[in-house]
Amino acid sequence: MTDLSMALTELLRKYQTDKEEDVLRDGVTLLAHQLMGLEVRLESAGVVYGVVDREGS
C-alpha cells in the first residue's frame, strides 16, 4: 500500500471508533500534507536536474 492509502485507511478506522472526530478537517489536512510533499519533491527534482526556472523566462 502507498503511504496515502495507509493514511486514508487509518483515518477511516479512526472515524469508525470515534464519532466526535472532524472528518472534513482531517481529510483536508491529509490532502494538504500530501500536496505539499509532492510540491517539495517536484521542486527538489527540478533543482537537481536544472529544470526549474525561478525567474519565469
N, C-alpha and C positions, 0 to 999 in steps of 0.2 A: 504494500500500500504506500501511496505517496504521503508526504507529511501533511498535505492539505486534507486528504481523505481521512487520515488518522485523527486530525484535529476536529474535523466535522463529526466523525463517529463519536469521539469523546464528548463533544458539545451536545449531541443528541442524547447520549446516555445520561448526561447531567440533567437535562430537562425532563427526562422520564422520571427521575427520582426527586427532583426539587422543583416544584411548580412555581416558586417565587422568583426564579431567575428571569432576567430580561433577555428574551430570545433575540429580539431585533438588535439591541445594543451589542450583545456579544457576537452576533453574526457579522455586524458591520465592523466591529473591532477586528475580528479574524480576517475579514476581507481586506481591510486597510493594511494590516500587517503583511499579508501575502503580496499585495500590490507594491508596498514599499520595498519588500525584499526583492521582488522582480526588478524594480527600478534600479536598485543598487547593483544587482547582478548585471543588468544590461549596461549600466554606466561604467562599471569596472571593466567589463569585457571591451567596451568601446575605447576606453583609455588605453588598455593593454595593447590593443591592435591598431590604435591610431585612427579609429573611425569617427569618434566624437568630435564635432566641430563646435566648440563653445562660443564662437563669435557669430555663428549663423551664416557665414559666407561660403 
